Amino acid sequence: MRTFKWITIRDERQFRAFTGLSQKEFDHLLAEFTKALESAQQQRYKKHSLQRQRKPGGGRKGALSTPELKLFFILFYLKTYPTFDVLGGLFDLSPAKAQENVVKLLPMLKHAEKNLRVLPHRHFKPAQDNPKNTDKKQKIIIDATERPCSRPTHARKQKHYYSGKKRQHTLKNTVIADGTKGIPVVGPTAPGSRHDYALLKEELNPDQPGLSSVEVSVDLGYQGIKDHYPNFNKIGIPHKKPRKSKKNPNPTLTPKQKKENRALSRTRVAVEHLIGDLKIFHSLTIKFRNHIQSMADQVILLVAGLCNLRNDYVVQ
C-alpha cells in the first residue's frame, strides 16, 4: 500500500493504472527526478540570491511538498490526462496552480529521463560504417502515429490540422523503432494533414553518412522510399496489390509476394506494439487540450521515454 495525498494505492495493478509504471520503475525514476529538482532549486537560489528575504527552505510549504509526490503528480497527469480542475481538486490545488506545476515539472521529468538514457532522440543518427564489421547491420522500423487535438479556431489552421485518414484534427509524429523493444527516435510533432513519407523526407537526409549499414522496414505509406533513399542497405516495403482493370479484372499478389508481405508484417509488428505502449498513456489518446506552444511535442517525447523505461531499453 502506498499513499499520495488523499490517494491510497493498494497494489501493483492499481499503481500502474495511476502512473503507467511499476513501483520499482517509479523508484528508479524518482532518484534521478529528485536530483533534477535539487539542481533546479540550487540554480534558482543562485539566480535570486540577492533578492531573497529568507534562507533556503523557509516560507510556506507547497501542496506538492516532496519529490515523490511531485513525480506521482506529473505521471498521474500523463497517464490519466484529467482536466486541470479535476487535477487540482485531487491534489488540493487551484486549476491555475495545477497547470503551473505541470509546466514546471515536465522539464524535470525530461532531465531525469535523459540521465537514465531512456529519452529518445529527435532525429535518426545511423551508426557509421565500420570496415571491420561489414556483416553487422543496423535494423530499424519506421512508422507514424496520430493523436487527436482540439479543433483550431482559424479556418486555415483547421485545414492544416485535419487528417483525412482519421477524419478529425490530429497531431502526427514519426516513430522509429530498432526492432527489439525500444523507441530510439521520436520525430518532431507536425499537423495531421502532413503525409507520413513527407515527414520522413524532412527529418532524414538521404545523403546522411552511415545509411549504407541500415536496413529499414516501412509500410505502404512510404512508397517511393527506394528511389529517394538509395543509400539504405536494404528497404523492406510490402508489395502493393495491382489495380483492377479490363486486362486484369481480378488483381492478386503472387504466392511469393504474399509470403514476403507476411514476413515483413512479422518484423513490422514490433513498432505497432511500441506505438500501442505509447497509447496506454491517455495524454496521447484523449483529445489534446493544452494550448501552450511545444507542450504537445514535449508530452509524446516524455511518454516515449517512460515506455523505454518500462521496457528496460537504453537509448544509444
C-alpha positions in Angstrom: 0.0 0.0 0.0 1.3 3.5 -0.9 -0.3 6.8 -0.2 0.0 10.1 -2.1 -2.0 13.0 -0.5 -5.5 11.5 -0.2 -4.9 8.8 -2.9 -4.2 5.4 -1.5 -2.9 2.8 -3.9 -3.4 -0.7 -2.7 -1.4 -2.9 -5.2 0.8 -3.0 -8.2 -2.0 -3.2 -10.7 -3.5 0.0 -9.3 -0.1 1.7 -9.2 0.3 1.0 -13.0 -3.2 2.4 -13.6 -2.3 5.6 -11.9 1.2 6.2 -13.2 1.9 3.8 -16.1 4.9 2.4 -14.2 5.5 -0.3 -11.6 6.7 0.7 -8.2 10.2 -0.5 -8.9 10.4 1.6 -12.1 8.9 4.6 -10.2 11.5 4.4 -7.5 14.3 4.1 -10.2 13.0 7.2 -11.9 12.5 9.0 -8.6 16.2 9.0 -7.8 17.1 11.0 -10.9 13.9 13.1 -10.7 15.0 14.2 -7.2 18.4 15.2 -8.4 16.8 17.2 -11.2 14.6 19.0 -8.7 17.6 19.8 -6.4 19.7 21.0 -9.3 16.9 23.4 -10.5 16.4 24.6 -6.9 20.1 25.4 -6.5 20.1 27.3 -9.8 17.0 29.3 -8.7 18.6 30.1 -5.3 21.8 31.3 -7.0 19.9 33.4 -9.5 17.8 35.2 -6.9 20.3 35.2 -4.0 20.4 39.0 -3.8 16.7 39.4 -3.7 16.0 36.6 -1.1 14.5 37.7 2.2 14.5 34.2 3.7 17.1 31.4 4.0 16.7 28.5 1.5 13.9 26.2 2.8 12.0 29.0 4.5 8.4 30.1 3.9 5.2 28.2 3.4 5.4 24.6 2.0 3.6 23.9 -1.2 0.8 21.3 -1.7 3.3 19.1 -3.6 5.8 19.0 -0.7 8.1 16.0 -1.6 9.8 14.9 -4.8 7.9 11.6 -4.6 4.6 13.4 -4.6 5.7 15.7 -7.4 6.7 12.7 -9.6 3.4 11.0 -8.8 1.6 14.2 -9.8 3.2 14.5 -13.2 3.0 10.8 -14.0 -0.7 10.8 -13.0 -1.3 13.7 -15.3 0.4 12.0 -18.3 -1.3 8.6 -17.6 -4.9 9.7 -17.0 -4.9 13.2 -18.6 -7.6 14.9 -16.4 -8.6 18.5 -16.7 -6.8 21.0 -14.5 -10.0 21.4 -12.5 -10.0 17.7 -11.6 -6.2 17.5 -11.2 -6.3 20.5 -8.8 -9.2 19.0 -6.8 -7.3 15.7 -6.3 -4.1 17.4 -5.1 -5.6 20.3 -3.2 -4.5 22.9 -5.8 -6.3 25.6 -7.8 -6.7 24.8 -11.5 -4.1 27.6 -12.3 -1.6 26.1 -9.8 -2.2 22.6 -11.2 -1.3 23.9 -14.7 1.7 25.8 -13.3 3.0 22.7 -11.7 2.6 20.6 -14.8 4.5 23.1 -16.9 7.2 23.3 -14.2 7.6 19.6 -13.7 7.7 18.4 -17.3 11.3 19.7 -17.8 12.3 18.0 -14.6 11.0 14.7 -15.9 12.8 15.2 -19.2 16.0 15.8 -17.4 15.6 12.6 -15.3 14.8 10.5 -18.4 17.9 12.0 -20.2 20.1 11.0 -17.3 18.7 7.5 -17.3 19.3 7.3 -21.1 15.7 6.4 -21.9 14.8 9.7 -23.6 14.5 9.3 -27.4 16.4 11.4 -29.9 14.6 13.8 -32.2 16.4 12.7 -35.4 17.8 9.4 -36.6 21.6 9.1 -36.4 22.9 5.9 -38.1 25.9 4.2 -36.8 28.9 5.0 -39.1 30.2 2.3 -41.4 32.8 0.1 -39.9 35.0 -1.7 -42.4 35.9 -4.4 -39.8 32.2 -5.3 -39.2 30.7 -5.4 -42.7 28.2 -8.1 -41.6 26.8 -6.0 -38.8 23.7 -4.2 -39.9 21.5 -1.7 -38.0 17.9 -2.6 -38.4 15.1 0.0 -37.9 11.4 0.1 -38.4 9.7 3.4 -39.4 6.1 4.3 -38.8 3.9 7.4 -38.0 1.4 7.8 -35.2 -1.5 10.3 -34.9 -3.4 11.6 -31.9 -6.4 13.8 -31.7 -6.2 17.5 -30.9 -8.6 20.4 -30.3 -10.1 21.9 -33.4 -8.3 25.2 -34.2 -10.5 28.3 -34.4 -8.7 29.7 -37.5 -10.1 28.3 -40.8 -6.6 27.9 -42.3 -5.3 26.1 -39.3 -8.3 23.8 -39.3 -7.4 22.6 -42.8 -3.8 22.3 -41.8 -4.5 20.0 -38.9 -7.4 18.0 -40.4 -6.4 14.4 -41.1 -8.5 12.8 -43.9 -7.3 9.4 -42.6 -8.6 9.8 -39.1 -11.4 12.2 -40.1 -10.6 14.6 -37.3 -8.0 17.2 -36.3 -4.8 15.5 -35.3 -1.1 15.8 -34.5 1.4 13.4 -36.1 4.9 12.1 -35.2 7.4 9.8 -36.9 8.4 6.9 -34.6 11.5 4.8 -35.3 12.0 1.5 -33.5 15.1 -0.6 -33.6 13.3 -3.9 -34.0 13.7 -5.0 -30.3 11.7 -3.3 -27.6 12.6 0.3 -27.6 12.0 3.7 -29.3 15.3 5.4 -30.1 13.7 8.2 -32.2 10.5 10.3 -32.0 10.3 12.9 -34.7 9.1 16.5 -34.2 5.3 17.0 -33.9 3.6 18.0 -37.1 0.0 18.8 -38.2 -2.2 15.8 -39.0 -2.6 16.7 -42.7 1.1 16.0 -43.4 1.8 12.7 -45.1 3.9 10.1 -43.3 6.5 10.0 -46.1 6.7 13.8 -46.4 7.6 14.0 -42.7 10.3 11.4 -43.1 11.9 13.3 -46.0 12.0 16.4 -43.9 13.5 14.6 -40.9 16.0 12.2 -42.5 18.6 13.4 -45.0 19.1 10.8 -47.8 22.8 11.8 -48.1 23.4 11.3 -44.4 26.6 9.2 -43.9 26.1 5.8 -42.4 22.9 4.8 -44.2 24.6 2.0 -46.1 24.7 0.0 -42.9 21.0 0.4 -42.1 18.2 -2.0 -43.0 14.8 -0.3 -42.8 11.2 -1.7 -42.8 8.2 0.5 -43.7 4.5 0.2 -44.7 2.8 1.2 -47.9 2.6 4.8 -46.7 6.2 5.2 -47.7 6.0 4.3 -51.4 8.9 5.9 -53.3 11.4 5.4 -50.5 13.6 3.2 -52.6 14.0 6.0 -55.2 14.6 8.7 -52.7 16.8 6.7 -50.3 19.1 4.6 -52.5 21.8 4.6 -49.8 19.9 2.3 -47.4 21.5 -1.2 -47.3 18.1 -2.8 -47.6 14.5 -1.5 -47.7 11.6 -3.7 -46.8 8.2 -2.4 -48.1 5.1 -4.5 -48.8 4.0 -5.4 -52.3 1.0 -3.4 -53.3 -1.9 -5.2 -54.9 -2.3 -4.2 -58.6 -5.2 -2.0 -59.7 -8.3 -3.6 -61.2 -8.5 -3.1 -65.0 -10.1 -4.6 -68.0 -6.9 -6.5 -68.7 -6.7 -7.6 -65.1 -10.2 -7.9 -63.7 -9.2 -9.9 -60.6 -5.8 -8.5 -59.4 -4.0 -10.6 -56.9 -0.5 -10.9 -55.5 1.6 -13.9 -56.4 2.2 -16.6 -53.6 5.8 -15.4 -53.4 4.7 -11.7 -52.8 2.2 -12.8 -50.2 4.9 -14.7 -48.4 7.2 -11.7 -48.4 4.5 -9.5 -47.1 3.7 -11.8 -44.2 7.4 -12.0 -43.3 7.6 -8.2 -43.4 4.5 -7.9 -41.2 6.1 -10.1 -38.6 9.0 -7.7 -38.5 7.0 -4.5 -38.5 4.6 -5.6 -35.7 7.3 -4.6 -33.2 6.7 -0.9 -33.9 2.9 -1.4 -33.8 3.3 -2.9 -30.3 5.5 0.0 -29.2 3.0 2.6 -30.5 0.4 0.6 -28.6 2.5 1.1 -25.4 2.5 4.8 -26.0 -1.2 4.9 -26.3 -1.6 3.4 -22.8 -1.0 7.0 -21.6 -4.2 8.9 -22.1 -2.4 12.1 -22.8 -1.8 10.6 -26.3 -5.4 9.2 -26.8 -7.7 11.8 -25.4 -8.1 14.9 -27.5 -5.1 17.1 -26.6 -6.5 20.3 -25.0 -3.3 22.2 -24.0 -2.6 25.4 -26.0 0.9 26.1 -24.7 3.2 26.0 -27.6 5.6 23.0 -27.7 3.7 21.1 -24.9 2.2 18.6 -27.4 5.7 17.8 -28.7 7.1 17.5 -25.2 4.4 15.1 -24.0 4.9 12.5 -26.6 8.7 12.6 -26.2 8.4 12.1 -22.4 5.8 9.3 -22.8 8.2 7.5 -25.2 10.9 7.8 -22.6 8.6 6.3 -20.0 7.9 3.4 -22.3 11.6 2.8 -22.8 12.0 2.8 -19.0 9.2 0.2 -18.8 10.8 -2.0 -21.4 14.3 -1.6 -19.8 15.6 -0.1 -23.1 18.7 2.2 -23.1 18.9 4.8 -26.0 22.3 4.8 -27.5 
